[in-house]
Each structure stands twice: as structure tokens, then as C-alpha cells.
Amino acid sequence: MSGSWLGGVQVRRMERGQVAVADQLCAACLFHRRVTGRALVTDFLASDPIQQHRDQCPANDKDTTP
């Protein structure tokens, strides 16, 4: 990938005859996940990947020690 990407979900190559690719990047913990194929990308987006990761993101763990 070229350029800067702040995080979130990016989907590309959804034109006829090309493989669909979805990338998820968490800007807080740098978690990256890639899904390829039209059916897998559709299922991936339907599962709300951002909210699923937000619930288990290690960057959201609060340090309770002073």
C-alpha cells in the first residue's frame, strides 16, 4: 500500500473480474487483518469488524496502577 492510512477498513477491487480485498487496520494497536474474495469480504463487512476489534483491542486496556 502506498500513501498514508490512518486506520479503519478499506475495500478495493470490487470491479467485475477482479478479486475483492478488504484490509482492517487499528491505528491504536497496529492490528492488521486482510480478507480476500468477494464472499469473504462480504461476510467480513457484515460482521462489523471495527466494533469486534474495539471490544478486544489491547490499546483500550486501562492501566489502573498509579
MARKOLDREN-458792 format. One record per residue (C-alpha): z, x, y; residue in three letters. Coordinates in steps of 0.5 Angstrom, whole numbers. Layout:
up, east, north, type
Z, X, Y, Ala
...
END
This chain:
up, east, north, type
0, 0, 0, Met
-2, 2, 7, Ser
2, 1, 13, Gly
9, -2, 14, Ser
12, -7, 11, Trp
19, -10, 13, Leu
21, -14, 6, Gly
19, -21, 3, Gly
14, -23, -1, Val
7, -21, -1, Gln
1, -24, -5, Val
-6, -22, -5, Arg
-13, -22, -8, Arg
-13, -29, -9, Met
-21, -30, -9, Glu
-25, -32, -14, Arg
-26, -27, -20, Gly
-20, -22, -17, Gln
-13, -21, -20, Val
-7, -24, -16, Ala
-2, -19, -15, Val
5, -21, -12, Ala
10, -16, -9, Asp
17, -17, -7, Gln
21, -12, -3, Leu
28, -13, -1, Cys
29, -9, 6, Ala
36, -8, 5, Ala
37, -5, -2, Cys
29, -3, -3, Leu
29, -7, -9, Phe
21, -8, -11, His
18, -12, -16, Arg
11, -13, -18, Arg
7, -19, -21, Val
0, -19, -23, Thr
-4, -25, -26, Gly
-5, -32, -23, Arg
-1, -36, -28, Ala
5, -31, -27, Leu
4, -30, -19, Val
4, -38, -19, Thr
11, -38, -23, Asp
14, -33, -19, Phe
13, -36, -13, Leu
15, -43, -16, Ala
22, -39, -18, Ser
24, -38, -11, Asp
25, -30, -12, Pro
28, -29, -5, Ile
34, -33, -6, Gln
35, -31, -13, Gln
35, -24, -11, His
39, -25, -5, Arg
45, -28, -9, Asp
45, -22, -13, Gln
43, -16, -8, Cys
48, -10, -8, Pro
47, -10, -1, Ala
51, -16, 0, Asn
57, -14, -3, Asp
62, -13, 2, Lys
67, -7, 2, Asp
74, -10, 2, Thr
77, -3, 3, Thr
79, -1, 10, Pro
END
